[in-house]
Amino acid sequence: MWWIGLWMGCVGSGPVDSDAVDSDTGDTADSEDTADTVETADTDVNLGPVIYVTVVSHNEQPNTGVPESDPAWHPNYVTDPAFYEDNRAAVLELAEELYNRGVTWNLQSDGNWLDAVADNDELNDNVALELQDSWDVQIDVHHHPSFYNDADVAFAMEELGVNPSDVVGGFVYSPVEEANWEDFEVPIDGQVSEHTWTGRWLWGAATPSHAGEDDHSSGIWRPQDAANFYTHDPDQVLAVIGNCSITADGVLALSADLDDGGAPSDGFYTAAVMFDQQDLDDAKIADILAAVDSLEGLVDAGRVRWAHLTEISDHWTTDYEGEPSRFDCSPYVDE
């Protein structure tokens, strides 16, 4: 069951004035402000708005006591070196395939996999560094509560020679009382390291254990606070990058809606194709490549552009002048 909430005044209306979006009132920007924004939007002459897309993956902390047959199972990369080595080979195979296709990848990592990299690979010849330097994979902090926190995960990346981005790779936005994204409004100090890390771009708005109505927005905005997540606040230091339906089919559906007027022609659009790193094998790699290849026609036409999350944020800040835009991709989600 997926949340089909609307960001009142923005779903179906493209960019909006920074103080006009309110989840209670549904007020929207006046047409003059909207028209000014359209002139600076990054668009293709023939197809209208570009949809910025990246591949995203997560690896997780292990959940002790959960059997491998359970869908909620996550491996312990540290204590299972055979699994780590098989997964390592698959990760590198996929990275090369995506790179050769011009497809971007944001690998969002928790601490366990990074610890396994440190344990099994040479410091100056490790898989995380190879992904970054040879295959242009952007590595983001992804964290679930443990003895580590986000700053410790970023520190573990830096110890491997990796430059962690300032993307928060997954966060809780609902229910309001459990929302944790406001923690990132200030720099995070490590729990087990003396490292400090600052996140600025929020990706992957979810509910605890994905048991509720995860968000499926396309676009970028600055959320006011936990109780007003869809109200844009230009003074907020954080911004949400929407993931749409996290499938290639969702990108195709969004493009079709742009063609027939079901999505505003003056919006800023974002999406992702997502998978779990632990699932990588020959069959899963084939599925991922088939998904990204299905978008090749839209890439060639200029409708879809592969870009890392920080590159997407740069396009929003410069080409779109940081104007809020959100479109609801919930109808594209297979329930």
C-alpha positions in Angstrom: 0.0 0.0 0.0 1.6 3.2 -1.1 0.9 6.8 -0.1 -0.8 8.8 -2.7 -0.7 12.1 -1.0 -0.5 15.3 -2.9 1.8 18.3 -2.4 -1.1 20.7 -2.7 -0.6 23.4 -5.3 2.4 21.6 -6.9 1.2 18.2 -8.0 0.0 18.9 -11.5 1.1 22.5 -11.5 4.9 22.4 -11.8 7.1 24.9 -10.0 5.6 27.0 -7.3 6.3 30.1 -5.3 8.4 29.4 -2.1 5.7 30.6 0.3 2.7 29.4 -1.6 2.9 25.7 -1.0 1.0 24.7 2.1 -0.4 21.3 2.8 -3.3 22.9 4.6 -4.3 25.7 2.2 -3.3 24.3 -1.2 -2.4 27.8 -2.4 -0.2 28.0 -5.5 2.2 30.6 -7.0 0.9 33.2 -9.3 1.4 32.7 -13.0 4.0 35.5 -13.3 6.4 33.8 -10.9 5.9 30.5 -12.6 6.6 31.9 -16.1 9.8 33.4 -14.9 11.0 30.0 -13.7 10.1 28.3 -16.9 12.6 30.5 -18.8 15.5 29.0 -16.8 14.3 25.4 -16.7 16.6 22.8 -18.2 14.5 21.6 -21.1 14.9 19.8 -24.5 13.6 21.8 -27.4 11.5 19.0 -28.7 10.5 17.0 -25.7 10.2 19.6 -22.9 11.6 18.9 -19.4 14.5 16.6 -18.8 14.0 13.7 -16.3 17.2 13.4 -14.3 17.7 9.7 -13.4 20.4 7.7 -11.6 20.7 4.1 -10.5 20.7 3.8 -6.7 21.6 0.8 -4.5 21.6 0.2 -0.8 23.6 -2.2 1.3 22.5 -2.7 4.9 23.6 -3.6 8.4 23.1 -7.3 9.1 20.1 -8.4 11.1 21.2 -11.2 13.4 18.7 -14.0 14.0 16.7 -13.5 10.7 17.0 -16.5 8.5 18.3 -16.1 5.0 15.0 -17.3 3.6 13.3 -14.3 5.1 12.9 -11.3 2.7 14.1 -9.1 5.6 17.4 -10.9 5.8 20.6 -8.9 5.3 24.1 -10.5 5.1 27.0 -9.8 7.3 29.7 -8.9 4.8 32.3 -9.0 7.6 31.7 -12.5 9.0 30.8 -14.1 5.6 33.9 -13.4 3.4 32.7 -15.8 0.7 29.5 -13.8 0.3 31.5 -10.6 0.3 33.9 -11.8 -2.4 31.0 -13.0 -4.7 29.2 -9.7 -4.2 32.4 -7.8 -4.8 32.8 -9.4 -8.2 29.2 -8.7 -9.1 29.4 -5.1 -8.0 32.5 -4.5 -10.2 30.9 -6.3 -13.2 27.8 -4.1 -12.9 29.8 -0.9 -12.4 31.7 -1.5 -15.6 28.5 -2.3 -17.6 26.8 0.8 -16.3 29.8 3.0 -17.0 30.1 1.7 -20.5 26.5 2.7 -21.1 26.9 6.2 -19.6 24.6 5.3 -16.7 25.3 6.9 -13.3 25.2 4.9 -10.1 24.8 6.2 -6.5 26.0 3.4 -4.2 24.6 4.2 -0.8 26.5 2.3 1.9 26.1 1.4 5.5 29.0 0.5 7.8 29.1 -3.3 7.6 30.1 -3.4 3.9 32.7 -0.8 4.4 34.2 -2.7 7.3 34.3 -5.8 5.1 36.1 -3.8 2.4 38.7 -2.7 4.9 39.1 -6.3 6.2 39.4 -8.0 2.8 40.9 -5.5 0.3 44.3 -3.7 0.1 43.9 -0.1 1.4 45.1 1.5 -1.9 43.4 -1.1 -4.1 40.0 -1.6 -2.5 36.6 -2.0 -4.3 35.1 1.2 -3.0 38.0 3.2 -4.3 37.9 1.4 -7.6 34.2 2.1 -8.0 34.8 5.8 -7.4 37.9 6.3 -9.4 37.6 3.8 -12.3 33.8 3.5 -12.8 32.5 6.9 -11.7 30.3 5.6 -9.0 29.2 8.2 -6.4 29.2 6.8 -2.9 26.7 8.2 -0.4 26.1 7.7 3.3 23.3 5.3 4.1 22.8 4.4 7.8 20.5 2.5 10.1 20.9 2.9 13.9 23.8 0.9 15.2 27.0 1.5 17.1 27.9 3.6 14.0 26.2 6.8 13.0 26.2 8.7 9.7 29.4 10.6 10.5 31.2 7.3 11.4 30.0 5.8 8.1 31.4 8.8 6.2 34.7 8.4 8.2 34.9 4.7 7.2 34.6 5.8 3.6 37.3 8.4 3.9 39.6 5.8 5.5 39.2 3.8 2.3 40.2 6.8 0.2 36.6 7.5 -0.9 35.1 11.0 -0.9 31.6 10.6 0.5 29.0 12.9 -1.0 26.8 15.2 1.0 23.7 13.1 0.1 21.7 11.5 3.0 21.0 8.1 1.5 17.6 7.3 3.0 15.7 8.8 5.9 12.4 8.6 7.8 9.9 11.2 7.0 6.7 9.6 8.4 5.1 9.2 10.8 6.0 12.7 12.0 6.9 11.6 15.5 9.5 9.2 14.1 10.9 11.5 11.4 14.7 11.9 11.7 15.7 14.1 8.8 15.8 17.3 10.8 18.8 15.9 12.6 20.8 16.7 9.5 20.1 20.4 9.7 23.4 20.6 11.7 26.7 18.7 11.2 26.7 15.2 12.7 29.4 14.2 15.1 30.6 10.6 15.1 29.7 8.2 17.8 32.9 6.0 17.6 35.1 8.4 15.5 36.0 12.0 16.0 34.7 12.7 12.5 32.1 15.3 11.6 29.9 15.0 8.5 27.4 17.3 7.0 24.5 16.1 4.8 22.7 18.6 2.6 20.6 16.6 0.1 17.9 14.1 1.3 17.1 11.1 -0.8 14.8 8.2 -0.1 11.9 9.5 2.1 10.6 6.4 3.8 8.7 5.0 6.7 10.3 2.8 9.4 11.2 -0.6 7.8 9.2 0.6 4.7 6.1 -0.6 6.6 4.1 2.5 5.8 3.5 4.8 2.9 6.9 5.6 1.5 7.2 8.8 -0.6 7.3 8.7 -4.4 7.9 12.2 -5.4 9.7 13.5 -8.5 11.4 16.9 -8.1 13.2 18.9 -5.5 12.1 21.1 -2.6 13.2 22.3 0.8 10.9 20.9 3.5 9.8 23.2 6.2 9.8 20.8 9.1 8.7 17.3 10.1 5.0 18.3 10.4 5.1 20.2 7.1 7.3 18.0 4.9 5.7 19.1 1.6 5.8 22.8 2.4 8.7 24.5 0.7 10.8 26.7 3.0 13.5 28.6 1.1 15.5 29.2 4.3 15.8 25.4 5.0 19.4 24.2 4.5 18.3 20.7 3.4 16.5 19.8 0.2 14.7 16.6 -0.8 15.5 14.9 -4.2 12.6 12.8 -5.2 13.0 9.2 -6.4 9.7 8.8 -8.3 8.7 5.1 -8.3 12.4 3.9 -8.2 11.8 1.9 -11.4 12.5 2.3 -15.1 8.8 1.7 -15.8 8.1 4.7 -13.6 10.4 6.8 -15.8 8.7 5.6 -18.9 5.3 6.4 -17.4 6.4 9.9 -16.3 7.7 10.6 -19.8 4.4 9.5 -21.3 2.5 11.9 -18.9 4.8 14.7 -20.0 3.9 13.9 -23.6 0.2 13.9 -23.1 0.0 16.8 -20.6 -0.6 14.6 -17.5 2.5 16.2 -16.0 3.3 19.9 -16.1 5.7 21.0 -18.8 7.4 23.5 -16.5 8.4 21.1 -13.7 11.8 19.8 -12.6 11.8 16.0 -12.7 13.9 13.4 -10.9 13.8 9.6 -10.7 15.8 6.6 -9.8 16.2 2.9 -10.7 16.9 1.1 -7.4 18.1 -2.3 -6.3 19.5 -4.0 -3.2 23.3 -4.7 -3.4 23.0 -8.0 -1.7 20.8 -9.3 -4.5 23.4 -9.0 -7.2 24.0 -12.1 -9.2 24.0 -12.8 -13.0 20.3 -12.7 -13.2 19.9 -9.5 -11.2 22.6 -7.8 -13.2 20.8 -8.8 -16.4 17.5 -7.3 -15.0 19.2 -4.0 -14.0 20.8 -3.7 -17.4 17.5 -4.5 -19.2 15.9 -1.7 -17.1 18.4 0.9 -17.9 18.5 -0.2 -21.6 14.7 0.3 -21.8 15.4 4.1 -21.3 17.9 4.3 -24.1 15.5 5.8 -26.6 14.5 8.5 -24.1 18.2 9.2 -23.4 18.9 9.5 -27.2 15.9 11.9 -27.5 17.1 14.1 -24.7 14.1 13.4 -22.4 16.2 11.4 -19.9 19.6 12.4 -18.6 21.7 10.2 -16.4 23.2 12.2 -13.5 24.5 11.5 -10.1 22.4 12.9 -7.2 24.8 15.8 -6.6 24.8 16.6 -10.3 21.0 16.6 -10.2 21.1 19.0 -7.3 23.5 21.3 -9.2 21.1 21.4 -12.2 18.2 22.3 -9.8 20.2 25.0 -8.2 21.5 26.6 -11.4 19.2 25.8 -14.3 16.0 25.8 -12.3 17.2 28.5 -9.8 16.3 26.4 -6.8 12.5 26.8 -7.3 10.5 24.1 -5.7 8.9 21.4 -7.9 7.2 18.2 -7.0 5.1 15.7 -9.0 3.5 12.7 -7.4 4.7 9.4 -9.0 2.5 7.2 -6.7 0.3 6.1 -9.6 3.3 4.5 -11.2 4.0 2.2 -8.3 3.0 -1.4 -8.6 1.1 -2.3 -5.4 
